[in-house]
Amino acid sequence: MNQMLPAIGNLDIDLARTFVAICETGNFTRAAERVFRSPSAVSLQVKKLEETFGRPLFRRETRSVELTVDGEFFLGYARKMLRLNDEVVEYFRKPPIEGRVSLGAPYDAGIFAIPLILKMFASTHPHVDVDVRLESSGELRRQCLAGEIDVALMATDEHPGFLAVEAHSEPLAWIGLRNGSAARREPLPLALADQGCLWRAAALDALDKAGAAYRVAYTSKNCQAQIAAVEADLAIAPLPVSVVSQRLVRLDTPGGLPPLGNYRVYLMNREGAGPVADALREHVLASFREIAGRGARIFA
């Protein structure tokens, strides 16, 4: 006859906190001190938690605290619950951030990521106005160091300085239209950003080293124009792999076009920019981590 298990409702966060304290201290008494309860109250909390699950979480035949298989399973989730709970509580304990902040991004690496980042930032910081500027990476670095801009994204092959951290890294690839003919033309027609762009420099350097014949057919500050030229099968372009789609494909296969390596996006904030800029900076870094973690396409 199957044993009927109790229906599991909402978990009490205090029970999860006590459970984690026991696991981390290795002792009911020390755990009681951490959660400011008596040892008997801690024992009752564990009993209630086990009754909720209908399974034992600790083995009680030994002196030391030893988790069962179910206890080990719950420990990871309990820690996640506490982290999320504490993050939410901390968010609402802080006074709302208000003000204005300036954010700079390069024409190439930033233009597609910025809308998603700003949308997410607006949902968590509705009282902050963001002034967005699109410039070259070199100009953004100059403006940030001069205090003319609060937070700047830069695509560069060199670390911009002590105020900057790496925000994102992604392979560059030769991109062409699926079943297109541009990649077979001679000289090779290219759609490039203006001079000073990291992607342009990487592409021309790779082709020069490979001794390939090419011509710069289209140039633009905005890489959307490069993508438009590729989609029209007028040229190929050096672009991040995240632009690959049903229509756009990689062309740098073995024995084909030379590899381009990775490009990196750095984030810099001006010294003494203040709490509003700090909030945007941390949000941008977290957004790139989330995008990378879930495999989302920045260039969607």
C-alpha positions as protocol buffer text, in pm:
chain_id: "A"
residue {
  index: 1
  type: MET
  ca { x: 0 y: 0 z: 0 }
}
residue {
  index: 2
  type: ASN
  ca { x: 147 y: 333 z: -103 }
}
residue {
  index: 3
  type: GLN
  ca { x: 209 y: 585 z: 173 }
}
residue {
  index: 4
  type: MET
  ca { x: 23 y: 912 z: 120 }
}
residue {
  index: 5
  type: LEU
  ca { x: 261 y: 1206 z: 121 }
}
residue {
  index: 6
  type: PRO
  ca { x: 150 y: 1544 z: 258 }
}
residue {
  index: 7
  type: ALA
  ca { x: 69 y: 1810 z: 5 }
}
residue {
  index: 8
  type: ILE
  ca { x: 358 y: 2056 z: -27 }
}
residue {
  index: 9
  type: GLY
  ca { x: 257 y: 2421 z: -10 }
}
residue {
  index: 10
  type: ASN
  ca { x: 471 y: 2732 z: 7 }
}
residue {
  index: 11
  type: LEU
  ca { x: 809 y: 2694 z: 173 }
}
residue {
  index: 12
  type: ASP
  ca { x: 886 y: 2910 z: 474 }
}
residue {
  index: 13
  type: ILE
  ca { x: 1203 y: 3111 z: 407 }
}
residue {
  index: 14
  type: ASP
  ca { x: 1290 y: 3103 z: 779 }
}
residue {
  index: 15
  type: LEU
  ca { x: 1294 y: 2724 z: 770 }
}
residue {
  index: 16
  type: ALA
  ca { x: 1528 y: 2731 z: 470 }
}
residue {
  index: 17
  type: ARG
  ca { x: 1755 y: 2980 z: 649 }
}
residue {
  index: 18
  type: THR
  ca { x: 1777 y: 2759 z: 958 }
}
residue {
  index: 19
  type: PHE
  ca { x: 1843 y: 2452 z: 743 }
}
residue {
  index: 20
  type: VAL
  ca { x: 2133 y: 2624 z: 564 }
}
residue {
  index: 21
  type: ALA
  ca { x: 2272 y: 2749 z: 896 }
}
residue {
  index: 22
  type: ILE
  ca { x: 2279 y: 2393 z: 1031 }
}
residue {
  index: 23
  type: CYS
  ca { x: 2456 y: 2268 z: 719 }
}
residue {
  index: 24
  type: GLU
  ca { x: 2715 y: 2546 z: 727 }
}
residue {
  index: 25
  type: THR
  ca { x: 2788 y: 2535 z: 1100 }
}
residue {
  index: 26
  type: GLY
  ca { x: 2765 y: 2157 z: 1131 }
}
residue {
  index: 27
  type: ASN
  ca { x: 2584 y: 2188 z: 1462 }
}
residue {
  index: 28
  type: PHE
  ca { x: 2229 y: 2263 z: 1579 }
}
residue {
  index: 29
  type: THR
  ca { x: 2354 y: 2476 z: 1868 }
}
residue {
  index: 30
  type: ARG
  ca { x: 2580 y: 2698 z: 1655 }
}
residue {
  index: 31
  type: ALA
  ca { x: 2306 y: 2723 z: 1397 }
}
residue {
  index: 32
  type: ALA
  ca { x: 2066 y: 2839 z: 1668 }
}
residue {
  index: 33
  type: GLU
  ca { x: 2308 y: 3119 z: 1758 }
}
residue {
  index: 34
  type: ARG
  ca { x: 2331 y: 3228 z: 1396 }
}
residue {
  index: 35
  type: VAL
  ca { x: 1954 y: 3249 z: 1344 }
}
residue {
  index: 36
  type: PHE
  ca { x: 1892 y: 3388 z: 1696 }
}
residue {
  index: 37
  type: ARG
  ca { x: 1676 y: 3099 z: 1812 }
}
residue {
  index: 38
  type: SER
  ca { x: 1703 y: 2837 z: 2084 }
}
residue {
  index: 39
  type: PRO
  ca { x: 1832 y: 2488 z: 1995 }
}
residue {
  index: 40
  type: SER
  ca { x: 1488 y: 2343 z: 2070 }
}
residue {
  index: 41
  type: ALA
  ca { x: 1326 y: 2594 z: 1833 }
}
residue {
  index: 42
  type: VAL
  ca { x: 1576 y: 2497 z: 1564 }
}
residue {
  index: 43
  type: SER
  ca { x: 1489 y: 2128 z: 1614 }
}
residue {
  index: 44
  type: LEU
  ca { x: 1121 y: 2211 z: 1578 }
}
residue {
  index: 45
  type: GLN
  ca { x: 1191 y: 2403 z: 1256 }
}
residue {
  index: 46
  type: VAL
  ca { x: 1377 y: 2106 z: 1109 }
}
residue {
  index: 47
  type: LYS
  ca { x: 1091 y: 1877 z: 1211 }
}
residue {
  index: 48
  type: LYS
  ca { x: 840 y: 2109 z: 1041 }
}
residue {
  index: 49
  type: LEU
  ca { x: 1052 y: 2123 z: 726 }
}
residue {
  index: 50
  type: GLU
  ca { x: 1080 y: 1744 z: 712 }
}
residue {
  index: 51
  type: GLU
  ca { x: 706 y: 1709 z: 770 }
}
residue {
  index: 52
  type: THR
  ca { x: 648 y: 1952 z: 481 }
}
residue {
  index: 53
  type: PHE
  ca { x: 858 y: 1737 z: 247 }
}
residue {
  index: 54
  type: GLY
  ca { x: 754 y: 1405 z: 395 }
}
residue {
  index: 55
  type: ARG
  ca { x: 1119 y: 1295 z: 395 }
}
residue {
  index: 56
  type: PRO
  ca { x: 1409 y: 1315 z: 642 }
}
residue {
  index: 57
  type: LEU
  ca { x: 1678 y: 1571 z: 562 }
}
residue {
  index: 58
  type: PHE
  ca { x: 1928 y: 1468 z: 832 }
}
residue {
  index: 59
  type: ARG
  ca { x: 2054 y: 1133 z: 958 }
}
residue {
  index: 60
  type: ARG
  ca { x: 2013 y: 1131 z: 1334 }
}
residue {
  index: 61
  type: GLU
  ca { x: 2195 y: 809 z: 1425 }
}
residue {
  index: 62
  type: THR
  ca { x: 2530 y: 993 z: 1431 }
}
residue {
  index: 63
  type: ARG
  ca { x: 2649 y: 1269 z: 1660 }
}
residue {
  index: 64
  type: SER
  ca { x: 2753 y: 1495 z: 1378 }
}
residue {
  index: 65
  type: VAL
  ca { x: 2507 y: 1652 z: 1139 }
}
residue {
  index: 66
  type: GLU
  ca { x: 2487 y: 1441 z: 827 }
}
residue {
  index: 67
  type: LEU
  ca { x: 2263 y: 1513 z: 532 }
}
residue {
  index: 68
  type: THR
  ca { x: 2049 y: 1254 z: 360 }
}
residue {
  index: 69
  type: VAL
  ca { x: 2038 y: 1245 z: -22 }
}
residue {
  index: 70
  type: ASP
  ca { x: 1723 y: 1458 z: -6 }
}
residue {
  index: 71
  type: GLY
  ca { x: 1895 y: 1697 z: 232 }
}
residue {
  index: 72
  type: GLU
  ca { x: 2185 y: 1742 z: -10 }
}
residue {
  index: 73
  type: PHE
  ca { x: 1935 y: 1805 z: -290 }
}
residue {
  index: 74
  type: PHE
  ca { x: 1747 y: 2068 z: -90 }
}
residue {
  index: 75
  type: LEU
  ca { x: 2063 y: 2249 z: 25 }
}
residue {
  index: 76
  type: GLY
  ca { x: 2139 y: 2388 z: -321 }
}
residue {
  index: 77
  type: TYR
  ca { x: 1783 y: 2512 z: -367 }
}
residue {
  index: 78
  type: ALA
  ca { x: 1770 y: 2656 z: -16 }
}
residue {
  index: 79
  type: ARG
  ca { x: 2079 y: 2865 z: -85 }
}
residue {
  index: 80
  type: LYS
  ca { x: 1924 y: 2992 z: -408 }
}
residue {
  index: 81
  type: MET
  ca { x: 1603 y: 3081 z: -222 }
}
residue {
  index: 82
  type: LEU
  ca { x: 1795 y: 3277 z: 39 }
}
residue {
  index: 83
  type: ARG
  ca { x: 2002 y: 3459 z: -222 }
}
residue {
  index: 84
  type: LEU
  ca { x: 1694 y: 3566 z: -416 }
}
residue {
  index: 85
  type: ASN
  ca { x: 1508 y: 3660 z: -99 }
}
residue {
  index: 86
  type: ASP
  ca { x: 1797 y: 3870 z: 28 }
}
residue {
  index: 87
  type: GLU
  ca { x: 1844 y: 4040 z: -310 }
}
residue {
  index: 88
  type: VAL
  ca { x: 1478 y: 4142 z: -320 }
}
residue {
  index: 89
  type: VAL
  ca { x: 1480 y: 4267 z: 39 }
}
residue {
  index: 90
  type: GLU
  ca { x: 1802 y: 4460 z: -20 }
}
residue {
  index: 91
  type: TYR
  ca { x: 1656 y: 4620 z: -333 }
}
residue {
  index: 92
  type: PHE
  ca { x: 1354 y: 4756 z: -147 }
}
residue {
  index: 93
  type: ARG
  ca { x: 1560 y: 4869 z: 151 }
}
residue {
  index: 94
  type: LYS
  ca { x: 1763 y: 5099 z: -71 }
}
residue {
  index: 95
  type: PRO
  ca { x: 1620 y: 5442 z: -147 }
}
residue {
  index: 96
  type: PRO
  ca { x: 1512 y: 5477 z: -513 }
}
residue {
  index: 97
  type: ILE
  ca { x: 1789 y: 5603 z: -738 }
}
residue {
  index: 98
  type: GLU
  ca { x: 1703 y: 5917 z: -930 }
}
residue {
  index: 99
  type: GLY
  ca { x: 1892 y: 6143 z: -1167 }
}
residue {
  index: 100
  type: ARG
  ca { x: 2052 y: 6151 z: -1510 }
}
residue {
  index: 101
  type: VAL
  ca { x: 2344 y: 5950 z: -1644 }
}
residue {
  index: 102
  type: SER
  ca { x: 2525 y: 5946 z: -1978 }
}
residue {
  index: 103
  type: LEU
  ca { x: 2610 y: 5619 z: -2152 }
}
residue {
  index: 104
  type: GLY
  ca { x: 2836 y: 5594 z: -2454 }
}
residue {
  index: 105
  type: ALA
  ca { x: 2860 y: 5301 z: -2694 }
}
residue {
  index: 106
  type: PRO
  ca { x: 3055 y: 5241 z: -3016 }
}
residue {
  index: 107
  type: TYR
  ca { x: 2873 y: 5233 z: -3346 }
}
residue {
  index: 108
  type: ASP
  ca { x: 2967 y: 4869 z: -3397 }
}
residue {
  index: 109
  type: ALA
  ca { x: 2973 y: 4670 z: -3074 }
}
residue {
  index: 110
  type: GLY
  ca { x: 2717 y: 4868 z: -2880 }
}
residue {
  index: 111
  type: ILE
  ca { x: 2438 y: 4963 z: -3113 }
}
residue {
  index: 112
  type: PHE
  ca { x: 2249 y: 4633 z: -3093 }
}
residue {
  index: 113
  type: ALA
  ca { x: 2310 y: 4556 z: -2726 }
}
residue {
  index: 114
  type: ILE
  ca { x: 2210 y: 4901 z: -2600 }
}
residue {
  index: 115
  type: PRO
  ca { x: 1832 y: 4878 z: -2663 }
}
residue {
  index: 116
  type: LEU
  ca { x: 1804 y: 4555 z: -2462 }
}
residue {
  index: 117
  type: ILE
  ca { x: 2024 y: 4688 z: -2182 }
}
residue {
  index: 118
  type: LEU
  ca { x: 1829 y: 5015 z: -2159 }
}
residue {
  index: 119
  type: LYS
  ca { x: 1496 y: 4834 z: -2156 }
}
residue {
  index: 120
  type: MET
  ca { x: 1609 y: 4619 z: -1864 }
}
residue {
  index: 121
  type: PHE
  ca { x: 1758 y: 4919 z: -1682 }
}
residue {
  index: 122
  type: ALA
  ca { x: 1439 y: 5123 z: -1721 }
}
residue {
  index: 123
  type: SER
  ca { x: 1236 y: 4847 z: -1558 }
}
residue {
  index: 124
  type: THR
  ca { x: 1456 y: 4848 z: -1244 }
}
residue {
  index: 125
  type: HIS
  ca { x: 1545 y: 5219 z: -1235 }
}
residue {
  index: 126
  type: PRO
  ca { x: 1240 y: 5403 z: -1369 }
}
residue {
  index: 127
  type: HIS
  ca { x: 1346 y: 5738 z: -1218 }
}
residue {
  index: 128
  type: VAL
  ca { x: 1681 y: 5756 z: -1399 }
}
residue {
  index: 129
  type: ASP
  ca { x: 1713 y: 5936 z: -1734 }
}
residue {
  index: 130
  type: VAL
  ca { x: 1984 y: 5797 z: -1963 }
}
residue {
  index: 131
  type: ASP
  ca { x: 2157 y: 6010 z: -2225 }
}
residue {
  index: 132
  type: VAL
  ca { x: 2294 y: 5773 z: -2493 }
}
residue {
  index: 133
  type: ARG
  ca { x: 2580 y: 5869 z: -2723 }
}
residue {
  index: 134
  type: LEU
  ca { x: 2719 y: 5671 z: -3015 }
}
residue {
  index: 135
  type: GLU
  ca { x: 3082 y: 5744 z: -3096 }
}
residue {
  index: 136
  type: SER
  ca { x: 3402 y: 5565 z: -3187 }
}
residue {
  index: 137
  type: SER
  ca { x: 3566 y: 5368 z: -2907 }
}
residue {
  index: 138
  type: GLY
  ca { x: 3863 y: 5603 z: -2904 }
}
residue {
  index: 139
  type: GLU
  ca { x: 3642 y: 5909 z: -2870 }
}
residue {
  index: 140
  type: LEU
  ca { x: 3437 y: 5747 z: -2595 }
}
residue {
  index: 141
  type: ARG
  ca { x: 3753 y: 5669 z: -2399 }
}
residue {
  index: 142
  type: ARG
  ca { x: 3867 y: 6030 z: -2434 }
}
residue {
  index: 143
  type: GLN
  ca { x: 3530 y: 6164 z: -2320 }
}
residue {
  index: 144
  type: CYS
  ca { x: 3516 y: 5929 z: -2022 }
}
residue {
  index: 145
  type: LEU
  ca { x: 3867 y: 6018 z: -1906 }
}
residue {
  index: 146
  type: ALA
  ca { x: 3785 y: 6388 z: -1951 }
}
residue {
  index: 147
  type: GLY
  ca { x: 3472 y: 6350 z: -1738 }
}
residue {
  index: 148
  type: GLU
  ca { x: 3239 y: 6432 z: -2028 }
}
residue {
  index: 149
  type: ILE
  ca { x: 3055 y: 6100 z: -2011 }
}
residue {
  index: 150
  type: ASP
  ca { x: 2968 y: 5882 z: -1712 }
}
residue {
  index: 151
  type: VAL
  ca { x: 2979 y: 5526 z: -1848 }
}
residue {
  index: 152
  type: ALA
  ca { x: 3126 y: 5407 z: -2178 }
}
residue {
  index: 153
  type: LEU
  ca { x: 3141 y: 5080 z: -2370 }
}
residue {
  index: 154
  type: MET
  ca { x: 3445 y: 5038 z: -2594 }
}
residue {
  index: 155
  type: ALA
  ca { x: 3548 y: 4774 z: -2844 }
}
residue {
  index: 156
  type: THR
  ca { x: 3926 y: 4761 z: -2847 }
}
residue {
  index: 157
  type: ASP
  ca { x: 4212 y: 4511 z: -2866 }
}
residue {
  index: 158
  type: GLU
  ca { x: 4392 y: 4685 z: -2579 }
}
residue {
  index: 159
  type: HIS
  ca { x: 4277 y: 4730 z: -2220 }
}
residue {
  index: 160
  type: PRO
  ca { x: 4156 y: 5094 z: -2197 }
}
residue {
  index: 161
  type: GLY
  ca { x: 4294 y: 5161 z: -1850 }
}
residue {
  index: 162
  type: PHE
  ca { x: 4249 y: 5112 z: -1478 }
}
residue {
  index: 163
  type: LEU
  ca { x: 3890 y: 5241 z: -1480 }
}
residue {
  index: 164
  type: ALA
  ca { x: 3778 y: 4976 z: -1731 }
}
residue {
  index: 165
  type: VAL
  ca { x: 3671 y: 4612 z: -1699 }
}
residue {
  index: 166
  type: GLU
  ca { x: 3591 y: 4354 z: -1966 }
}
residue {
  index: 167
  type: ALA
  ca { x: 3215 y: 4334 z: -2021 }
}
residue {
  index: 168
  type: HIS
  ca { x: 3185 y: 4096 z: -2316 }
}
residue {
  index: 169
  type: SER
  ca { x: 3389 y: 3881 z: -2553 }
}
residue {
  index: 170
  type: GLU
  ca { x: 3274 y: 3721 z: -2876 }
}
residue {
  index: 171
  type: PRO
  ca { x: 3433 y: 3572 z: -3190 }
}
residue {
  index: 172
  type: LEU
  ca { x: 3442 y: 3777 z: -3509 }
}
residue {
  index: 173
  type: ALA
  ca { x: 3355 y: 3597 z: -3831 }
}
residue {
  index: 174
  type: TRP
  ca { x: 3322 y: 3660 z: -4200 }
}
residue {
  index: 175
  type: ILE
  ca { x: 2950 y: 3688 z: -4268 }
}
residue {
  index: 176
  type: GLY
  ca { x: 2776 y: 3649 z: -4603 }
}
residue {
  index: 177
  type: LEU
  ca { x: 2433 y: 3584 z: -4746 }
}
residue {
  index: 178
  type: ARG
  ca { x: 2327 y: 3219 z: -4744 }
}
residue {
  index: 179
  type: ASN
  ca { x: 2378 y: 3082 z: -5097 }
}
residue {
  index: 180
  type: GLY
  ca { x: 2505 y: 3426 z: -5199 }
}
residue {
  index: 181
  type: SER
  ca { x: 2770 y: 3500 z: -5460 }
}
residue {
  index: 182
  type: ALA
  ca { x: 2957 y: 3794 z: -5301 }
}
residue {
  index: 183
  type: ALA
  ca { x: 3215 y: 3565 z: -5136 }
}
residue {
  index: 184
  type: ARG
  ca { x: 3311 y: 3422 z: -5477 }
}
residue {
  index: 185
  type: ARG
  ca { x: 3377 y: 3755 z: -5647 }
}
residue {
  index: 186
  type: GLU
  ca { x: 3724 y: 3890 z: -5721 }
}
residue {
  index: 187
  type: PRO
  ca { x: 3839 y: 4110 z: -5575 }
}
residue {
  index: 188
  type: LEU
  ca { x: 3642 y: 4030 z: -5262 }
}
residue {
  index: 189
  type: PRO
  ca { x: 3380 y: 4305 z: -5196 }
}
residue {
  index: 190
  type: LEU
  ca { x: 3378 y: 4417 z: -4832 }
}
residue {
  index: 191
  type: ALA
  ca { x: 3126 y: 4610 z: -4623 }
}
residue {
  index: 192
  type: LEU
  ca { x: 3323 y: 4775 z: -4343 }
}
residue {
  index: 193
  type: ALA
  ca { x: 3286 y: 5032 z: -4070 }
}
residue {
  index: 194
  type: ASP
  ca { x: 3478 y: 5358 z: -4091 }
}
residue {
  index: 195
  type: GLN
  ca { x: 3852 y: 5377 z: -4024 }
}
residue {
  index: 196
  type: GLY
  ca { x: 3933 y: 5330 z: -3657 }
}
residue {
  index: 197
  type: CYS
  ca { x: 3689 y: 5041 z: -3613 }
}
residue {
  index: 198
  type: LEU
  ca { x: 3843 y: 4733 z: -3451 }
}
residue {
  index: 199
  type: TRP
  ca { x: 3648 y: 4498 z: -3677 }
}
residue {
  index: 200
  type: ARG
  ca { x: 3769 y: 4679 z: -3990 }
}
residue {
  index: 201
  type: ALA
  ca { x: 4131 y: 4665 z: -3877 }
}
residue {
  index: 202
  type: ALA
  ca { x: 4110 y: 4294 z: -3793 }
}
residue {
  index: 203
  type: ALA
  ca { x: 3955 y: 4213 z: -4131 }
}
residue {
  index: 204
  type: LEU
  ca { x: 4203 y: 4408 z: -4345 }
}
residue {
  index: 205
  type: ASP
  ca { x: 4500 y: 4279 z: -4147 }
}
residue {
  index: 206
  type: ALA
  ca { x: 4386 y: 3917 z: -4189 }
}
residue {
  index: 207
  type: LEU
  ca { x: 4329 y: 3957 z: -4564 }
}
residue {
  index: 208
  type: ASP
  ca { x: 4663 y: 4134 z: -4614 }
}
residue {
  index: 209
  type: LYS
  ca { x: 4848 y: 3858 z: -4432 }
}
residue {
  index: 210
  type: ALA
  ca { x: 4667 y: 3595 z: -4639 }
}
residue {
  index: 211
  type: GLY
  ca { x: 4751 y: 3780 z: -4963 }
}
residue {
  index: 212
  type: ALA
  ca { x: 4384 y: 3797 z: -5060 }
}
residue {
  index: 213
  type: ALA
  ca { x: 4260 y: 4053 z: -5313 }
}
residue {
  index: 214
  type: TYR
  ca { x: 3976 y: 4272 z: -5188 }
}
residue {
  index: 215
  type: ARG
  ca { x: 3805 y: 4607 z: -5234 }
}
residue {
  index: 216
  type: VAL
  ca { x: 3618 y: 4814 z: -4978 }
}
residue {
  index: 217
  type: ALA
  ca { x: 3279 y: 4835 z: -5149 }
}
residue {
  index: 218
  type: TYR
  ca { x: 3074 y: 4991 z: -4866 }
}
residue {
  index: 219
  type: THR
  ca { x: 3161 y: 5186 z: -4551 }
}
residue {
  index: 220
  type: SER
  ca { x: 2939 y: 5312 z: -4272 }
}
residue {
  index: 221
  type: LYS
  ca { x: 2958 y: 5416 z: -3908 }
}
residue {
  index: 222
  type: ASN
  ca { x: 2656 y: 5198 z: -3842 }
}
residue {
  index: 223
  type: CYS
  ca { x: 2700 y: 4823 z: -3878 }
}
residue {
  index: 224
  type: GLN
  ca { x: 2333 y: 4793 z: -3967 }
}
residue {
  index: 225
  type: ALA
  ca { x: 2436 y: 4933 z: -4305 }
}
residue {
  index: 226
  type: GLN
  ca { x: 2703 y: 4660 z: -4331 }
}
residue {
  index: 227
  type: ILE
  ca { x: 2441 y: 4396 z: -4259 }
}
residue {
  index: 228
  type: ALA
  ca { x: 2210 y: 4551 z: -4519 }
}
residue {
  index: 229
  type: ALA
  ca { x: 2487 y: 4524 z: -4782 }
}
residue {
  index: 230
  type: VAL
  ca { x: 2545 y: 4160 z: -4688 }
}
residue {
  index: 231
  type: GLU
  ca { x: 2173 y: 4079 z: -4701 }
}
residue {
  index: 232
  type: ALA
  ca { x: 2161 y: 4233 z: -5048 }
}
residue {
  index: 233
  type: ASP
  ca { x: 2453 y: 4005 z: -5148 }
}
residue {
  index: 234
  type: LEU
  ca { x: 2659 y: 4311 z: -5241 }
}
residue {
  index: 235
  type: ALA
  ca { x: 2947 y: 4230 z: -5006 }
}
residue {
  index: 236
  type: ILE
  ca { x: 3064 y: 4024 z: -4711 }
}
residue {
  index: 237
  type: ALA
  ca { x: 3150 y: 4174 z: -4372 }
}
residue {
  index: 238
  type: PRO
  ca { x: 3349 y: 4103 z: -4054 }
}
residue {
  index: 239
  type: LEU
  ca { x: 3085 y: 4081 z: -3782 }
}
residue {
  index: 240
  type: PRO
  ca { x: 3025 y: 3905 z: -3448 }
}
residue {
  index: 241
  type: VAL
  ca { x: 2902 y: 3548 z: -3475 }
}
residue {
  index: 242
  type: SER
  ca { x: 2578 y: 3648 z: -3303 }
}
residue {
  index: 243
  type: VAL
  ca { x: 2454 y: 3797 z: -3632 }
}
residue {
  index: 244
  type: VAL
  ca { x: 2435 y: 3448 z: -3784 }
}
residue {
  index: 245
  type: SER
  ca { x: 2075 y: 3368 z: -3878 }
}
residue {
  index: 246
  type: GLN
  ca { x: 1869 y: 3184 z: -4137 }
}
residue {
  index: 247
  type: ARG
  ca { x: 1983 y: 3442 z: -4396 }
}
residue {
  index: 248
  type: LEU
  ca { x: 2336 y: 3522 z: -4278 }
}
residue {
  index: 249
  type: VAL
  ca { x: 2604 y: 3253 z: -4248 }
}
residue {
  index: 250
  type: ARG
  ca { x: 2968 y: 3221 z: -4149 }
}
residue {
  index: 251
  type: LEU
  ca { x: 3218 y: 3209 z: -4433 }
}
residue {
  index: 252
  type: ASP
  ca { x: 3545 y: 3153 z: -4244 }
}
residue {
  index: 253
  type: THR
  ca { x: 3545 y: 2775 z: -4281 }
}
residue {
  index: 254
  type: PRO
  ca { x: 3872 y: 2574 z: -4282 }
}
residue {
  index: 255
  type: GLY
  ca { x: 4060 y: 2642 z: -4604 }
}
residue {
  index: 256
  type: GLY
  ca { x: 3849 y: 2950 z: -4674 }
}
residue {
  index: 257
  type: LEU
  ca { x: 3877 y: 3307 z: -4550 }
}
residue {
  index: 258
  type: PRO
  ca { x: 4131 y: 3377 z: -4274 }
}
residue {
  index: 259
  type: PRO
  ca { x: 4010 y: 3368 z: -3911 }
}
residue {
  index: 260
  type: LEU
  ca { x: 3951 y: 3699 z: -3734 }
}
residue {
  index: 261
  type: GLY
  ca { x: 3981 y: 3603 z: -3369 }
}
residue {
  index: 262
  type: ASN
  ca { x: 3774 y: 3753 z: -3088 }
}
residue {
  index: 263
  type: TYR
  ca { x: 3674 y: 4107 z: -3011 }
}
residue {
  index: 264
  type: ARG
  ca { x: 3626 y: 4241 z: -2660 }
}
residue {
  index: 265
  type: VAL
  ca { x: 3396 y: 4505 z: -2521 }
}
residue {
  index: 266
  type: TYR
  ca { x: 3523 y: 4699 z: -2220 }
}
residue {
  index: 267
  type: LEU
  ca { x: 3322 y: 4913 z: -1983 }
}
residue {
  index: 268
  type: MET
  ca { x: 3470 y: 5227 z: -1833 }
}
residue {
  index: 269
  type: ASN
  ca { x: 3319 y: 5475 z: -1589 }
}
residue {
  index: 270
  type: ARG
  ca { x: 3455 y: 5818 z: -1512 }
}
residue {
  index: 271
  type: GLU
  ca { x: 3616 y: 5864 z: -1175 }
}
residue {
  index: 272
  type: GLY
  ca { x: 3374 y: 5985 z: -909 }
}
residue {
  index: 273
  type: ALA
  ca { x: 3071 y: 5948 z: -1137 }
}
residue {
  index: 274
  type: GLY
  ca { x: 2835 y: 5887 z: -844 }
}
residue {
  index: 275
  type: PRO
  ca { x: 2571 y: 5630 z: -741 }
}
residue {
  index: 276
  type: VAL
  ca { x: 2353 y: 5668 z: -1052 }
}
residue {
  index: 277
  type: ALA
  ca { x: 2648 y: 5590 z: -1281 }
}
residue {
  index: 278
  type: ASP
  ca { x: 2754 y: 5305 z: -1050 }
}
residue {
  index: 279
  type: ALA
  ca { x: 2406 y: 5154 z: -1077 }
}
residue {
  index: 280
  type: LEU
  ca { x: 2413 y: 5175 z: -1457 }
}
residue {
  index: 281
  type: ARG
  ca { x: 2764 y: 5031 z: -1468 }
}
residue {
  index: 282
  type: GLU
  ca { x: 2668 y: 4728 z: -1259 }
}
residue {
  index: 283
  type: HIS
  ca { x: 2351 y: 4683 z: -1462 }
}
residue {
  index: 284
  type: VAL
  ca { x: 2541 y: 4683 z: -1793 }
}
residue {
  index: 285
  type: LEU
  ca { x: 2788 y: 4424 z: -1665 }
}
residue {
  index: 286
  type: ALA
  ca { x: 2507 y: 4206 z: -1528 }
}
residue {
  index: 287
  type: SER
  ca { x: 2316 y: 4239 z: -1857 }
}
residue {
  index: 288
  type: PHE
  ca { x: 2611 y: 4114 z: -2061 }
}
residue {
  index: 289
  type: ARG
  ca { x: 2659 y: 3824 z: -1818 }
}
residue {
  index: 290
  type: GLU
  ca { x: 2292 y: 3731 z: -1848 }
}
residue {
  index: 291
  type: ILE
  ca { x: 2298 y: 3758 z: -2226 }
}
residue {
  index: 292
  type: ALA
  ca { x: 2606 y: 3536 z: -2245 }
}
residue {
  index: 293
  type: GLY
  ca { x: 2473 y: 3293 z: -1987 }
}
residue {
  index: 294
  type: ARG
  ca { x: 2149 y: 3220 z: -2165 }
}
residue {
  index: 295
  type: GLY
  ca { x: 2311 y: 3218 z: -2508 }
}
residue {
  index: 296
  type: ALA
  ca { x: 2095 y: 3506 z: -2628 }
}
residue {
  index: 297
  type: ARG
  ca { x: 2182 y: 3693 z: -2942 }
}
residue {
  index: 298
  type: ILE
  ca { x: 2303 y: 4046 z: -2879 }
}
residue {
  index: 299
  type: PHE
  ca { x: 2250 y: 4122 z: -3244 }
}
residue {
  index: 300
  type: ALA
  ca { x: 1893 y: 3989 z: -3253 }
}
